[in-house]
């Protein structure tokens, strides 16, 4: 019956692997997270910042809240949008999610 019972080892007596082999799985996971999550997010953030800084009067944009409008004025932090005839709103530049093709606002 002794073959069914494994021998117990004291806590400090268990064979130790080298430190590099213990850290290797964590390094691989970090590299995978970097290439799958962190790097693409930074790329998207850079593209969004570039789009926001190049906004000009006359651009047609879509905000994060789903408002479609035409840019009538641009300041450092805000954009004024015309969303209907004689209706203008001021929104933060960071809420602009996309610049849509010309004519989209008029077609809606």
C-alpha positions in Angstrom: 0.0 0.0 0.0 3.0 2.3 0.2 2.9 3.0 -3.5 -0.5 4.8 -3.1 0.9 7.2 -0.5 3.4 9.8 -1.7 6.3 10.9 0.4 5.8 14.3 2.1 8.6 16.8 1.8 9.4 19.5 4.2 8.7 23.0 3.0 12.3 24.0 2.5 13.4 20.7 1.2 11.5 20.8 -2.1 13.8 21.3 -5.1 14.0 24.9 -6.2 14.0 26.0 -9.9 16.2 28.8 -11.0 14.7 32.4 -10.8 14.7 32.9 -14.6 12.5 29.9 -15.2 10.0 31.2 -12.6 9.8 34.7 -14.1 9.6 33.5 -17.7 5.8 33.0 -17.7 5.2 36.4 -16.3 7.5 38.0 -18.8 5.7 36.2 -21.7 2.3 37.4 -20.3 3.5 41.0 -20.1 4.8 41.0 -23.6 1.5 39.5 -24.9 -0.5 42.2 -23.0 1.8 44.9 -24.5 1.3 43.8 -28.1 -2.4 42.9 -27.8 -3.7 45.6 -25.5 -1.4 48.5 -24.7 0.3 49.2 -28.0 -3.0 49.3 -30.1 -4.7 51.5 -27.5 -1.8 54.0 -27.6 -2.0 54.0 -31.4 -5.7 54.7 -31.4 -5.2 57.5 -28.8 -2.5 59.1 -30.9 -4.8 59.0 -34.0 -7.7 60.6 -32.0 -5.4 63.4 -30.7 -4.2 64.0 -34.3 -7.8 64.1 -35.6 -8.9 66.5 -32.9 -6.0 68.9 -33.5 -6.7 69.1 -37.2 -10.4 70.0 -36.9 -11.3 73.0 -39.0 -14.3 75.1 -39.7 -16.6 73.3 -42.2 -15.7 69.7 -41.1 -18.7 67.5 -40.4 -18.2 65.4 -37.3 -19.9 62.8 -35.1 -19.6 63.2 -31.3 -19.3 60.4 -28.7 -22.9 61.1 -27.8 -24.1 60.5 -31.4 -24.6 64.1 -32.4 -23.9 64.8 -36.0 -23.0 68.4 -36.8 -20.9 70.8 -38.9 -18.1 72.7 -37.2 -18.6 76.5 -37.2 -15.9 77.5 -34.7 -12.8 76.0 -33.2 -11.1 77.1 -30.0 -8.4 75.5 -27.8 -10.6 73.1 -25.9 -14.1 73.5 -27.5 -15.8 73.2 -30.9 -19.0 74.9 -31.9 -21.3 72.6 -33.9 -24.3 73.5 -36.0 -26.8 70.6 -35.5 -29.8 72.2 -37.2 -30.7 75.6 -38.7 -30.1 78.3 -36.1 -29.1 75.7 -33.5 -25.5 75.7 -32.3 -23.9 73.8 -29.5 -20.5 73.9 -27.9 -18.8 70.6 -27.1 -15.3 69.6 -25.9 -12.9 68.7 -28.6 -12.2 65.3 -27.0 -15.9 64.3 -27.4 -15.5 64.3 -31.2 -15.2 60.7 -32.2 -15.1 60.9 -36.0 -14.9 63.2 -38.9 -17.5 62.1 -41.4 -17.4 62.6 -45.2 -18.6 65.9 -46.6 -22.3 65.9 -47.3 -23.3 63.5 -44.5 -24.7 66.3 -42.4 -26.8 67.7 -45.3 -28.1 64.3 -46.2 -29.3 63.6 -42.6 
